[in-house]
Amino acid sequence: MTDDEKAVSIEEFLAQMPMGALNEKMGVELLEVSAERIVATMPVEGNTQPYGLLHGGASVVLAESLGSIGSALHAHPDKVSVGVDINATHHRSATSGVVTGVATPIHLGRTSACFEVVVSDERGKRVCTARITCALVPAERFGR
């Protein structure tokens, strides 16, 4: 299968796997979904800690969502992806506007998938770098 054949429209993906209530509450919006890259934005407003800075946990939610989507695309249709590890380094703060997360694969194996997720502010400055690893589990274990 070529990369173009693996490309999935956002509408097709969401029809198969909705983003979920947490992503909706946080305002995460998918922009691009393909085997090589998953891109989404998230507003800073509404996702801040008490000092008005983007909450580090919000960056991690964005990173986990994007890495999980990439892993799910890789695993589909025979396997389901389940997050087993995530880590994040916060480089700078964001106080307004939107941040953009870009997930790219580090490893796409038979039993695991790993993605790097870079979260940047509107100036293109890196706010956070995360790495997520997902186990790829046979779909029949989840009744699929």
Secondary structure, 3 states (H helix, E strand, C coil): CCHHHHCCCHHHHHHHCCCCHHHHHHCCEEEEECCCCEEEEEECCCCECCCCCECHHHHHHHHHHHHHHHHHHHHCCCEEEEEEEEEEEECCCCCCCEEEEEEEEEEECCCEEEEEEEEECCCCCEEEEEEEEEEEEEHHHHCC
